[in-house]
Amino acid sequence: MEMRRYGNTDMTVSVLGFGGAEIGFRGASVSEVERLLGSALDAGLNVIDTAECYKTSEELIGQAVSHRRSDYYLFTKCGHTAGLPGEHWQPEVLEASIDRSLKRLKTDYVDLIHLHSCSLEVLKQGDVIEVLRRAKEKGKTRYIGYSGDSDAALYAVQTGVFDSLMTSVNIADQEAIDLTLPEAQKRGMGVIVKRPVANVAWRTGQRPEDPYAVPYWERLQVLDYDFLKGDFDESVGIALRFALSIPGVHTAIVGTSNPDRWAQNAKLLEKGPLPAEQVEAIRRVWRERAGKDWIGLE
């Protein structure tokens, strides 16, 4: 598994990371997560990403692999109440959320906390940023970041206070490649790509039942990439390698509750980054066919 230095931090991360949303939302068992993450860690995974609002995800990760805490970098997010009293983005809610995450994850600290896709307006008020700064000062997190897209992500990058950006980049979501990634790269920020395989929206050849994947399905009908019409596994590999071939990207987070899926995805990356001409061909299709209103999706 290829490793990349994560921006200006002291972390060297696996290019394929684990996203914890699916295990929480699909109600995976502790034994399933133990098998999934245990085998992935053994195979070279060292990035586990989760969030305060992914239902039981944090608890599952804590129960399954907290005894291997030195084997991975642990990332989480804050901002939503997710059962706490108060309203989203209240400083008190963020502070309580961070403490709850540490308890759930069975750890004294996380390596990185992202603000969880708050709006540009909330960012400009500054209170949420101060909460993360205090958490860093108190040793609850080593680094702080912003997770989100479009103008809010650009503002977050330009503040210069964040160590990390988590943003959407894939064959159907390329706004960040021009808007935010050059700015993040200029500042030496670590960059995590979320939704790197566009929710595999083309999997069945029909409109997905999952509403989360529908916008990408609709975009892909317009983009009409030739490589999506061939072998399915090969198409997933091309999509994943595309996201990891973009300058400034360090790791891509893929979520699954299937204990065998991480190894399958890792195998797809054995060919390394896409050739430059193939990346450019995908970018050219985007520039020619993408709608003007196709902003980054949360």
C-alpha positions as CSV (number, residue, x, y, z in Angstrom):
1,M,0.0,0.0,0.0
2,E,1.4,3.4,-1.1
3,M,2.0,5.9,1.7
4,R,2.1,9.7,1.4
5,R,3.2,12.4,3.8
6,Y,0.1,14.2,5.0
7,G,0.8,17.8,4.2
8,N,2.9,19.6,6.8
9,T,1.9,17.2,9.6
10,D,4.1,14.4,11.0
11,M,1.7,11.8,9.6
12,T,2.5,9.5,6.7
13,V,-0.8,8.0,5.6
14,S,-2.0,5.1,3.5
15,V,-3.5,6.3,0.3
16,L,-6.6,4.3,1.0
17,G,-8.3,5.0,4.3
18,F,-11.4,3.6,6.0
19,G,-14.6,5.7,6.2
20,G,-16.8,4.8,9.2
21,A,-20.2,6.0,8.0
22,E,-21.5,2.8,6.5
23,I,-20.7,0.6,9.5
24,G,-22.7,3.0,11.7
25,F,-25.7,3.5,9.4
26,R,-26.0,-0.1,8.5
27,G,-25.7,-1.4,12.0
28,A,-22.6,-3.6,11.7
29,S,-21.7,-5.8,14.6
30,V,-18.6,-5.5,16.7
31,S,-17.3,-8.8,15.4
32,E,-17.8,-7.7,11.7
33,V,-15.9,-4.5,12.4
34,E,-13.1,-6.3,14.2
35,R,-12.7,-8.6,11.2
36,L,-12.9,-5.7,8.7
37,L,-10.5,-3.3,10.4
38,G,-8.3,-6.0,11.8
39,S,-7.5,-7.4,8.4
40,A,-7.2,-3.9,6.9
41,L,-4.7,-2.8,9.5
42,D,-2.7,-6.0,8.9
43,A,-2.6,-5.2,5.2
44,G,-1.4,-1.6,5.6
45,L,-4.4,0.6,6.3
46,N,-3.5,3.4,8.8
47,V,-6.3,6.0,8.4
48,I,-9.7,5.5,10.1
49,D,-12.2,8.3,9.6
50,T,-15.5,8.7,11.4
51,A,-17.9,11.4,12.7
52,E,-20.1,12.3,15.6
53,C,-23.3,11.7,13.6
54,Y,-22.6,8.3,12.0
55,K,-24.8,6.6,14.5
56,T,-22.8,3.8,16.2
57,S,-19.7,4.2,14.2
58,E,-17.5,5.7,16.8
59,E,-18.5,3.1,19.4
60,L,-17.9,0.3,17.0
61,I,-14.4,1.5,16.1
62,G,-13.6,2.0,19.8
63,Q,-14.7,-1.5,20.7
64,A,-13.1,-3.2,17.7
65,V,-9.7,-1.7,17.5
66,S,-8.9,0.7,20.4
67,H,-6.4,-1.9,21.6
68,R,-4.5,-1.3,18.4
69,R,-4.5,2.5,18.8
70,S,-0.8,2.9,17.9
71,D,-1.4,1.2,14.5
72,Y,-3.6,3.9,12.9
73,Y,-4.3,7.6,12.7
74,L,-7.8,8.3,14.0
75,F,-9.9,11.1,12.5
76,T,-13.4,12.3,13.6
77,K,-15.6,15.3,13.1
78,C,-17.8,17.6,15.2
79,G,-20.6,20.1,14.7
80,H,-23.9,18.3,14.8
81,T,-25.8,17.7,18.0
82,A,-26.3,14.0,17.2
83,G,-28.3,13.5,20.3
84,L,-26.7,16.2,22.5
85,P,-28.9,19.1,23.8
86,G,-28.6,22.3,22.0
87,E,-28.3,23.3,18.3
88,H,-25.8,22.5,15.6
89,W,-22.6,24.5,15.7
90,Q,-23.1,25.9,19.2
91,P,-19.6,26.0,20.8
92,E,-20.9,24.1,23.8
93,V,-22.2,21.4,21.6
94,L,-18.9,21.1,19.8
95,E,-17.0,20.8,23.0
96,A,-19.4,18.2,24.4
97,S,-19.3,16.3,21.0
98,I,-15.5,16.1,21.1
99,D,-15.4,14.7,24.6
100,R,-18.1,12.2,23.7
101,S,-16.2,11.1,20.6
102,L,-13.1,10.4,22.8
103,K,-15.1,8.4,25.2
104,R,-16.8,6.4,22.4
105,L,-13.5,5.8,20.6
106,K,-11.8,4.7,23.8
107,T,-8.9,7.1,23.4
108,D,-7.4,10.1,25.1
109,Y,-6.9,11.9,21.8
110,V,-7.6,11.8,18.1
111,D,-5.1,12.7,15.4
112,L,-7.4,15.0,13.6
113,I,-10.8,16.7,14.1
114,H,-12.7,18.2,11.2
115,L,-15.5,20.7,11.4
116,H,-18.3,18.8,9.8
117,S,-19.4,20.7,6.7
118,C,-20.6,23.9,8.4
119,S,-21.7,26.8,6.3
120,L,-19.6,29.8,5.2
121,E,-21.6,32.0,7.5
122,V,-20.8,29.8,10.5
123,L,-17.2,29.7,9.6
124,K,-17.0,33.5,9.4
125,Q,-18.4,33.9,12.9
126,G,-15.2,32.2,14.2
127,D,-16.6,30.5,17.3
128,V,-16.3,27.0,15.9
129,I,-12.7,27.5,14.9
130,E,-11.9,28.6,18.4
131,V,-13.4,25.4,19.8
132,L,-11.1,23.3,17.7
133,R,-8.1,25.5,18.6
134,R,-8.8,24.9,22.3
135,A,-9.2,21.2,21.7
136,K,-5.8,21.2,20.1
137,E,-4.2,23.2,22.9
138,K,-5.6,20.7,25.5
139,G,-4.3,17.7,23.6
140,K,-7.6,16.3,22.6
141,T,-6.6,16.4,19.0
142,R,-3.2,16.8,17.3
143,Y,-4.5,18.6,14.2
144,I,-7.6,20.4,13.1
145,G,-9.4,20.6,9.8
146,Y,-12.5,21.4,7.8
147,S,-14.7,18.9,6.0
148,G,-16.8,20.4,3.2
149,D,-16.9,21.8,-0.3
150,S,-17.3,24.8,-2.5
151,D,-17.0,28.4,-1.2
152,A,-17.1,27.3,2.5
153,A,-14.1,25.0,1.9
154,L,-12.2,27.7,0.0
155,Y,-12.7,30.1,2.9
156,A,-11.6,27.5,5.4
157,V,-8.4,26.9,3.5
158,Q,-7.7,30.6,3.1
159,T,-8.0,31.3,6.8
160,G,-4.6,29.5,7.2
161,V,-5.6,28.0,10.6
162,F,-6.4,24.5,9.5
163,D,-4.0,21.6,9.0
164,S,-6.4,19.5,6.9
165,L,-9.1,19.7,4.2
166,M,-11.6,16.9,3.6
167,T,-13.5,17.4,0.4
168,S,-15.3,15.6,-2.4
169,V,-13.3,14.7,-5.5
170,N,-14.3,12.0,-8.0
171,I,-15.1,11.5,-11.7
172,A,-18.5,13.2,-11.2
173,D,-17.4,15.9,-8.7
174,Q,-14.4,17.9,-9.8
175,E,-15.1,21.5,-8.6
176,A,-12.5,21.2,-5.8
177,I,-9.7,20.3,-8.3
178,D,-9.6,23.9,-9.5
179,L,-11.3,25.8,-6.6
180,T,-9.7,24.5,-3.4
181,L,-7.0,22.0,-3.9
182,P,-4.4,24.4,-5.4
183,E,-4.9,26.7,-2.4
184,A,-4.6,23.8,0.0
185,Q,-1.5,22.5,-1.7
186,K,0.1,26.0,-1.6
187,R,-0.4,26.1,2.2
188,G,0.9,22.6,2.7
189,M,-2.4,21.2,4.0
190,G,-3.2,17.5,4.2
191,V,-6.1,16.6,1.9
192,I,-8.5,13.7,2.3
193,V,-10.8,12.9,-0.5
194,K,-14.4,11.8,0.4
195,R,-16.8,10.1,-2.0
196,P,-13.8,9.1,-4.2
197,V,-15.8,6.6,-6.2
198,A,-18.9,8.7,-6.6
199,N,-20.9,6.3,-4.5
200,V,-20.4,3.8,-7.4
201,A,-23.6,5.3,-8.8
202,W,-23.2,3.4,-12.0
203,R,-23.1,0.0,-10.3
204,T,-26.5,-1.4,-11.5
205,G,-26.8,0.6,-14.7
206,Q,-30.0,2.0,-13.4
207,R,-31.0,5.0,-11.2
208,P,-29.8,4.1,-7.7
209,E,-32.4,3.6,-4.9
210,D,-30.0,5.4,-2.5
211,P,-30.9,9.1,-2.8
212,Y,-27.3,10.0,-1.7
213,A,-26.0,8.5,-5.0
214,V,-28.7,9.9,-7.3
215,P,-27.0,13.3,-8.1
216,Y,-23.9,11.4,-9.2
217,W,-26.0,9.1,-11.3
218,E,-27.6,12.0,-13.0
219,R,-24.2,13.7,-13.7
220,L,-22.8,10.5,-15.1
221,Q,-25.6,10.2,-17.6
222,V,-24.4,13.5,-19.0
223,L,-20.6,12.8,-18.7
224,D,-21.0,9.4,-20.3
225,Y,-17.5,8.2,-19.7
226,D,-16.5,5.3,-22.0
227,F,-14.7,3.4,-19.2
228,L,-17.9,3.0,-17.2
229,K,-19.3,0.8,-20.0
230,G,-16.8,-1.9,-19.6
231,D,-15.8,-4.3,-16.8
232,F,-17.3,-3.1,-13.5
233,D,-14.2,-3.7,-11.2
234,E,-12.0,-2.1,-13.7
235,S,-14.2,1.0,-13.8
236,V,-14.2,1.3,-10.0
237,G,-10.4,1.0,-10.1
238,I,-10.1,3.8,-12.7
239,A,-12.4,6.0,-10.7
240,L,-10.5,5.4,-7.4
241,R,-7.1,5.9,-9.1
242,F,-8.4,9.1,-10.7
243,A,-9.2,10.7,-7.3
244,L,-5.7,9.7,-6.0
245,S,-4.0,11.0,-9.1
246,I,-5.1,14.6,-8.5
247,P,-2.2,16.8,-7.2
248,G,-2.4,17.6,-3.5
249,V,-4.5,14.6,-2.6
250,H,-3.0,12.3,0.1
251,T,-5.6,9.8,1.0
252,A,-9.1,8.7,-0.2
253,I,-11.7,7.5,2.3
254,V,-13.9,4.6,1.2
255,G,-16.6,3.3,3.5
256,T,-17.8,-0.3,3.7
257,S,-19.4,-2.7,6.1
258,N,-18.2,-5.7,4.0
259,P,-15.2,-7.3,5.7
260,D,-13.6,-8.2,2.3
261,R,-14.2,-4.9,0.6
262,W,-11.2,-2.9,1.8
263,A,-8.8,-5.6,0.5
264,Q,-10.6,-5.6,-2.8
265,N,-10.3,-1.8,-3.1
266,A,-6.6,-2.0,-2.1
267,K,-6.0,-4.5,-4.9
268,L,-7.5,-2.0,-7.4
269,L,-4.8,0.5,-6.5
270,E,-1.9,-1.9,-7.2
271,K,-1.5,-0.3,-10.7
272,G,-0.7,3.1,-9.0
273,P,-1.9,6.5,-10.2
274,L,-3.6,6.8,-13.6
275,P,-1.4,7.8,-16.5
276,A,-1.4,11.5,-17.0
277,E,-3.2,11.3,-20.4
278,Q,-6.0,9.2,-18.8
279,V,-6.5,11.8,-16.0
280,E,-6.6,14.6,-18.6
281,A,-9.1,12.7,-20.7
282,I,-11.5,12.4,-17.7
283,R,-10.9,16.1,-16.9
284,R,-11.6,17.1,-20.5
285,V,-14.9,15.3,-20.5
286,W,-15.8,17.2,-17.3
287,R,-14.8,20.6,-18.7
288,E,-16.8,20.0,-21.9
289,R,-20.0,18.5,-20.4
290,A,-20.3,19.4,-16.7
291,G,-23.1,21.7,-15.7
292,K,-22.2,25.2,-14.5
293,D,-24.1,24.5,-11.3
294,W,-22.3,21.2,-10.5
295,I,-20.8,22.2,-7.2
296,G,-19.1,19.9,-4.8
297,L,-21.5,17.6,-3.0
298,E,-21.5,16.9,0.8
